[in-house]
Amino acid sequence: MSERSGDRVVFTPPASIKATADIIIKSSDGQRLLAHKSYLASASSVFEDMVSLDEHMAHGIEDALPIVELSESGNVLKTLLSFIYPGPRTRPASWEVFACSFNAASKYNIQCVIDSLRGYLTWSDFLSSHPVAIYSISQARQFHDETRIAMNNLYTVDLDVLLSEDMSGVPAQVLATILKARQARADSIMSRVRGGSASDYGQPYCFGRLGTPAWVNMWAELVQVQLAKKPEVQSSIS
């Protein structure tokens, strides 16, 4: 997944960082970010290994600080640093920045960033714009509460909208699981609609037909069509 060209992350580091930094992180788009080996090492065992290998790092002209080049963009690295350092944290500028930052945090084993970004998996804006991707990430990380919330949200999304989402990085099996769950929910609702008793719904009765009125079957067929688009009870049988 790539970021949009308009995404821009602003990271305001602690005031002392410029004077005491002992390493430069260079992003894939050429941005140079000052950092501290101690902060990086304490946040990530992967970073700890990186910064301990000074002899393999390029050295820049500025203050002769070692430079470690990473494959992530400046926006993503700024997001990571804002959660590693104390102080104000940077909200991801977009879903793309969030997803790339979350993947980078997993890649570098930065648990504090994973824990912090986890809260955005239930953010309404992201649930609305990328429900399938949210479910995929939550399921892969075994975030049970977030997975449940994401699936409940997916029940409320029209099928056409769901299938129009950019599913880069979403395994086919995940999409199959979502569609299967939606179908099972729709089938369960239809089972109650067609087989409901008077105690369930106050089943209509036509004395002229000595049975169920014709409109009930027509209504049930309409409900079935609606459920195929969105397996949600309230919008289907109200």
N, C-alpha and C positions, 0 to 999 in steps of 0.2 A: 504494500500500500504506500502510495506517495502522498505528500502534502500538497495542498493547493498553493498556488503562487501567492495568494493574498494573505496566507497565514503568517502571523508575526508574533513571536513570543518575546516578552520583555522580562528580563530577569535582573533584579537589582540586588547584587550581592552585598554582604556585610561590608561596612566601610573599610575594615582592615584588610580585606582580601587583596587589594592591589599592592599594598605595601609588603605583605608577608607571603604572597603566593610563591610556591616553589615548583610549580609545574604548569604547563600550558596544554590545554586540550584543543586539538584542531579538528574541526568538523569536516564533513564531506563537502560542504559548500564553502570552505575556506575561512570560516570564522574561527578566531582564536579566543579561547576562554581561559582566564586565569583561575587556578584552583590550588588546593592544598592536598598533598599526598596523604596526609593523616586523615582528612575527611573522606577522601575517596576510598582509602584502604579500610576504614572502619565501616563504611557502608556496603562494601562489596568485596568478596574474596577474589573475584576476577580482577577488579581494579587493584587490589593489594598485590597480586602477582605482576600486573602490568607496571605499576610504579616502582616495584622493587628491581626491575631490570633496566636501570638507568643506562647501562652500557649499550643497550640495544635501541635507545631512543635518539631521535635527531635532536640537535641542540640549535636553538634559535639565536639570533643576534641580540634580541632584547634580553638583557640581564643574564644571558647564557642559561636561561631556564630550559630544562628538558621538555621536549614536545612529544606528546602521544597522539597519534592520528587515529580517529575513530570513524566508522562508516556511517554514523548517524548525522543528520543535519544539525545546524546550529539551533534551530527551534526545539528539536528533541533534546539536545544536550542541555540547553537552558532550562527546559522543564525538569529534567532529571536533577540538575544542580539545585534548583529551587526547593526540591523536596529533601535533598541531602543536607543542605545547610540550614541552620536555624534562621528564623525570621519569616517574613511573608512568603507564602507559597503562590506559585503561578498557576492560574487556572489554564488548562489546555486551550489553545486558541481555536481549536476545531476538533471534530471527531478524528480527522486524519492525524493531527498532532497527538491526540490522546492515544490512538491505537498504536502509532509508531513508538510513542514513549513507553507504553505498557509493554510492548514487545521488547524494547531495548532494556527495560528494567528486568524483564525475565531473562533475557540473553546474558546480562551482566550480573544476574543474581543479586539485585539490589532490593532486598526485602522491604526496607522502609518506604521505598517509592511504590512498590507493588501494593503495600497496605494503604498508602495514601491515595493512590489512583483508583483503588477498588471502589471507593465511594461513588465515583462517577459512573459506575455500571448501573446504578439505579437513578441517575439523573434524568429527569423527564425529557429534556431536550435530546439526549442521546437515545433514550428508549423510543422516542418518536421517529428519529431519523435513521437509526440503524438497529432495529429490534433483532434481526437475525444475527448480526455480528455480536451484539451484546450477549445473546444466548450462547453463541459459539465459544466466546472467551470465558464466560462464567462456567460453562460445562467443562471445558478443557482444564480449567484451574481448580475444578471441584469446589466452586463457591456455591454451596447448596442454596442459601437464601437468595442470592442473586439469580441463580438458574431458575428457581421457582417464580420469582418476580418477572423475569424475562419471558417465561413461557406463558404466564397469565396475561402479560401484555400482548403477546403474539396472538392470543385468542381474539383480541379486540381489533386486530389489523385486517383490513380487506385483503383478500388473496392477491389481487392485482398489485396493490401497493407493496405487499410483502415480496412478491417475485420481482419487483422493479428495483429492489435495493441492490447496490453494488456489493457483491458477495466475494470480493477478492479475499482470499485466505480462508474462506469458510468451506470446510470439508463437505463433500456431497452427502456423506452420512448424516451430518448435522441437519441439513435441509430435509433429508428424508425423515429424520426423527420428528422434526417440527410438523411436517405435513401429515405424518401418521398420527401424531397426537391431536392435531386439529380435526382430522377425520373421525378419530375415536370419540372425541367430544361431541361432534355433530351427530354421530350415530346414537350416542347415549341420549341426547336431547330428543332426537326423532323417535327413539324407542318409547319415551315417555309421552310424546305428543300423540303417537298412533295407538298406544296401548294403555293410555291413562284411564283410570277409573273415575267414577263420579266423585269419590272422596278426594282424588287428586286435584281435579280441575272443575268439578261441577259439570260433568259431561253433558253437552246439549242433547236434547231428545226431540224428535219430530213425531207428533202423533199421527200426522197424515201419512208418513212413510213407515210409521211404527219402528223407528230406528234412528240412527244418526243422520242429521240433516246433510244434504249434498254439499253445502258450503263448507262443512268441516273438512271433508277430504280435499276440497280445493284449497282451503287455508293451509292444510298440512303440506300440500305440494309446494305452496308458496314459501312456507317456512323452510322446507328442504332446500330450495334454491338459495334462500338467504343464508342458510347455514353453510352451504358450500363456499360462499364468499367470506363469511365471518361466523365462526362457531360460537356466537355469544347469545346467551339466553335472552337477555333483556330486549335487545333490538329485534329478536326473531319472533317472540311469542307475545309481545306486549300489544 
